[in-house]
């Protein structure tokens, strides 16, 4: 058993504003919202854009916009597949994320 998880993740713009490239999703931390429950069982991220295997791992969604420069309201990106190596599939901690993009002033 490889304990590898492939997770295709899309982003949807639920705001009322267009979001311009670059759009990056970063892993802030692993652990429950109530503390660091199961943090020691955090998976290893195998394919982050910046090479970080855990906290600080980043995925650039710019190419998931195809030939567009902006993610319009209610639009969604193509999926980016995140690859994880699980330590303990039954006790994987929560993953806390941050999404950044560019808003243009009108």
Backbone as a ProteinNet text record, in pm:
[ID]
protein_1_A
[PRIMARY]
XXXXXXXXXXXXXXXXXXXXXXXXXXXXXXXXXXXXXXXXXXXXXXXXXXXXXXXXXXXXXXXXXXXXXXXXXXXXXXXXXXXXXXXXXXXXXXXXXXXXXXXXXX
[TERTIARY]
84.8	0	89.8	63.5	147.5	105.1	-19.6	-74.8	-63.1	-69.1	-64.2	-206.2	-235.6	-367.3	-352.8	-431	-437.1	-568.4	-560.5	-679.4	-691	-782.9	-800.8	-881	-824.2	-886.6	-907.7	-1032.6	-1068.4	-1095.5	-1078.2	-1114	-1232.7	-1326.1	-1439.6	-1438	-1455.1	-1458.7	-1600.1	-1619	-1751.3	-1766.6	-1665.8	-1675.4	-1745.9	-1770.7	-1832.5	-1730.3	-1602.7	-1495	-1412.3	-1362.9	-1270.6	-1138.2	-1077.2	-948.1	-846.5	-740.1	-638	-522.3	-448.5	-328.6	-223.2	-135.1	-130.4	-229	-285.5	-372.5	-299.1	-269.1	-187.4	-259.4	-259.2	-312.3	-192.7	-184.5	-74.9	-128.5	-54.3	-87.8	-30.8	-119.6	-75.8	-26.3	-103.1	-66.4	-153.5	-108	-187.7	-220.1	-337.5	-382	-525.3	-589.6	-729.6	-740	-857.6	-880.9	-874.5	-876.1	-872.2	-729.9	-631.4	-494.2	-421.1	-330.4	-247.4	-277.5	-404.5	-444.3	-401.6	-330.9	-282.5	-180.2	-128.3	-31.7	87.7	128.7	243.4	212.2	85.6	44.2	14.1	62.3	39.5	99	29.8	83.8	198.9	275	378	317.3	334.9	286.3	396.7	364.6	465.6	487.6	394.9	406.5	375.7	410.5	385.8	475.9	429.4	503.8	636.8	642.3	764.2	848.7	806	884.6	865.9	790.3	767.3	678.3	715.3	636.2	524	519.4	413.7	373.9	380.5	345.1	426.4	358.2	425.3	419.2	369.1	354.6	260.3	291.2	209.6	178.1	57.3	11.9	-32.6	28.1	-4.4	-116.1	-228.1	-344.7	-351.8	-247.6	-248.9	-272.1	-205.8	-224.7	-362.3	-425.9	-559.8	-667.3	-627.4	-719.4	-716.3	-635	-613.7	-553.6	-613	-556.9	-615	-688.7	-748.1	-651.4	-666	-584.2	-658.8	-788.4	-872.9	-974.5	-1006.7	-1113.4	-1234.2	-1331.5	-1450.4	-1537.3	-1625.9	-1718.5	-1798.7	-1813.9	-1884.7	-1816	-1702.7	-1627	-1536.6	-1493.7	-1401.6	-1284.9	-1175.8	-1055.4	-1067.7	-974.8	-955.2	-897.6	-901.8	-848.6	-695.7	-635.9	-493.9	-488.3	-413.1	-405.8	-296.9	-336.9	-243.8	-212.3	-84.5	-41.3	9.8	-48.2	-11.8	39.8	137.3	180.7	127.3	29.5	-36.1	46.8	54.9	121.8	27.5	-92.9	-195.3	-329.9	-380.3	-503.6	-624.1	-626.7	-740.1	-726.8	-611.2	-588.5	-514.5	-557.9	-497.1	-554.9	-469.7	-520.7	-582.8	-656.7	-713.2	-600	-631.6	-536.1	-594	-516	-559.7	-490.6	-570.5	-520.6	-540.2	-460.6	-477.8	-474.2	-567	-571.6	-542.8	-447.8	-414.8	-429.5	-472.9	-486	-479.9	-498.3	-487.4	-623.9	-666.2	-786.5	-743	-805.8	-772.1	-866.2	-810	-892.7	-965.3	-1090.4	-1170.9	-1149.4
-117.5	0	124.4	216.5	335.8	449.3	451.2	559.1	695.3	694.1	819.4	860.8	987	1042.9	1148.6	1134.5	1235.5	1308.9	1439.7	1518.4	1634	1622.4	1733.3	1845.2	1965.1	2077.2	2192.3	2241	2357.7	2473.5	2593.5	2713.6	2779.1	2828.5	2903.1	3041.8	3141.6	3279.9	3309.6	3311.8	3339.5	3487.3	3567	3710.3	3777.9	3903.7	3980.8	4051.9	4024.1	4091.9	3991.5	4030.8	3944.2	3932.2	3816.4	3792.8	3766.9	3847.6	3839.7	3751	3699	3619.7	3705.1	3645.9	3505.2	3472.8	3353.8	3302.2	3183	3193.9	3093	3043.7	2912	2851.2	2801.5	2845.1	2806.2	2730.1	2629.5	2554.4	2631.9	2682.5	2758.4	2664.7	2557.3	2465.1	2341.1	2236.6	2117.1	2110.2	2060.3	2047	2094.3	2059.9	2098.6	2247.1	2302.2	2441	2463.8	2356.9	2366	2345.1	2334.1	2309.9	2227.9	2147.9	2071.5	1922.3	1887.3	1747.2	1677	1565.7	1481.5	1552.2	1667.4	1740	1652.6	1567.4	1479.2	1376.8	1361.9	1268.6	1340.4	1462.5	1540.3	1467.8	1471.6	1408.6	1490.9	1427.1	1496.3	1535.4	1659.4	1706.8	1681.2	1607.2	1560.5	1652	1743.2	1818.8	1967.8	2028.2	2172.6	2247.3	2362.4	2442.1	2491.9	2514.1	2567	2459.3	2333.2	2223	2198.7	2283.5	2260.9	2139.1	2049.2	1927.7	1938.2	2046.1	2061.1	2207.8	2265.2	2406.2	2491.7	2584.7	2670.3	2619.6	2498.2	2446.4	2537.1	2561.3	2651.5	2587.8	2617.2	2571.1	2692.5	2712.3	2825.6	2783.3	2852.6	2820.7	2904.5	2979	3063.4	2981.6	2868.1	2785	2718.2	2707.1	2646.2	2742.1	2865	2960.3	2946.6	2853.7	2833.8	2960.3	3014.5	3132.9	3263.6	3256.8	3376.2	3438.8	3568.8	3638.2	3664.4	3629.8	3666.3	3555.4	3537	3445.6	3532	3529.5	3612.7	3562.6	3648.5	3603.3	3481.6	3385.6	3259	3164.1	3201.2	3111.4	3023.4	2912.2	2825.7	2785.9	2750.3	2709.5	2564.4	2523.7	2381.3	2322	2191.7	2126.2	2122.4	2143.3	2118.3	1997.9	1896.6	1774.5	1791	1778.6	1780.7	1634.7	1604.7	1467.9	1465.4	1375.3	1360.6	1219.6	1207.6	1079.8	1079.6	991.7	989.2	913	966.8	899.8	798.7	842.4	758	797	721.4	759.4	780.7	718.9	732.6	850.4	911.6	1021.8	1137.9	1175.4	1287.6	1418.1	1511.7	1636.4	1728.9	1826.2	1930.4	2006.9	2062.6	2144.5	2285.6	2384.7	2523.8	2593.6	2660.3	2717.3	2867.3	2931.1	3072.7	3083.8	3160.8	3183.3	3330.2	3357	3495.1	3516.5	3634.7	3676.2	3828	3882.8	4027.1	4085.1	4187.4	4263.1	4394.7	4435.1	4561.7	4670.8	4786.8	4901.7	4952.6	4994.9	5047.6	5194.4
0	0	0	-93.4	-106.9	-14.7	27.7	111	43.2	-88.9	-162.8	-199.3	-177.4	-206.7	-315.8	-422.8	-528	-511.6	-492.7	-463.4	-563.5	-662.4	-756.4	-689.6	-686.5	-617	-714.9	-721.4	-801.8	-706.8	-757	-681.7	-749	-668.2	-720	-658.2	-741.4	-694.2	-644.8	-513.9	-456.7	-419.9	-452	-425.6	-542.6	-529.5	-636.4	-724.3	-701.1	-774.2	-853.6	-971.1	-1044.3	-968.4	-971.8	-907.7	-1018.7	-1018.3	-1122.3	-1078.1	-1176.5	-1149.9	-1081.9	-1006	-969.7	-857.4	-865.2	-759.8	-698.8	-570.4	-503.7	-378.5	-360.3	-238.5	-157.3	-31.4	57.2	176.5	218.2	339.3	456.8	542.2	659.1	769.4	792.9	900	892.9	958.2	980.2	1128.5	1162.2	1300.5	1311.7	1419	1434.5	1465.4	1447.1	1482.8	1632.9	1708.9	1854.7	1908.9	1820.8	1864	1759.5	1805.5	1713.3	1718.9	1730.6	1736.8	1608.9	1622.5	1512.3	1423.6	1463.5	1381.6	1344	1435	1407.9	1298.9	1264.8	1160.1	1028.1	1015.4	893.3	773.1	660.1	539.8	481.8	396	319.9	186.1	146.9	16.6	-84.5	-188.2	-282	-402.5	-430.6	-555.6	-542.9	-430.7	-419.6	-517.5	-561.1	-658.7	-601.4	-471	-409.7	-341.5	-351	-295.6	-147.3	-77.2	66.2	84.6	173.9	192.7	296	374.1	476	485.3	605.7	624.3	527	461.8	365.4	222.2	203	66.5	-10.8	-137.6	-218.6	-353.9	-402	-533.2	-612.3	-728.8	-815	-910	-903.6	-986.2	-1114.5	-1144.8	-1264.1	-1390.8	-1404.5	-1524.6	-1526	-1410	-1402	-1453.7	-1488.3	-1550.9	-1703.4	-1751	-1894.4	-1954.3	-2058	-2123.1	-2068.3	-1958.6	-1898.4	-1798.2	-1776	-1676.6	-1547.1	-1545.5	-1432.6	-1405.3	-1278	-1237.3	-1202.9	-1290	-1274.3	-1158.9	-1103.6	-998.7	-1045.6	-959.4	-981.4	-1078.8	-1133	-1220.5	-1135.1	-1193.5	-1121.1	-1209.9	-1146.1	-1217.1	-1261.1	-1343.9	-1369.3	-1240.4	-1229.1	-1109	-1113.6	-998.9	-977.6	-884.4	-923.6	-843.2	-737.7	-612.7	-500.8	-467.6	-448.2	-414.1	-270.1	-191.4	-50.5	-23.9	61.8	117.4	259.9	287	417.5	519.2	639.5	750.5	813.9	844.9	906.3	845.4	747.9	678.4	770	886.1	977.3	1073	1077.1	1171.2	1104.9	988.3	917	972.2	1011.3	1070.7	966.9	1017.7	932.4	864.2	747.9	675.1	666.8	707	705.5	588.3	504.3	379.7	374.2	290.9	257.7	106.2	51.5	-92.8	-118.1	-206.6	-240.2	-391.3	-425.5	-564.3	-567.9	-685.8	-703.2	-739.8	-664.6	-697.1	-758.2	-865.5	-931.8	-880.2	-857.2	-817.8	-940.1	-919.9	-1031.1	-1048.3
[MASK]
++++++++++++++++++++++++++++++++++++++++++++++++++++++++++++++++++++++++++++++++++++++++++++++++++++++++++

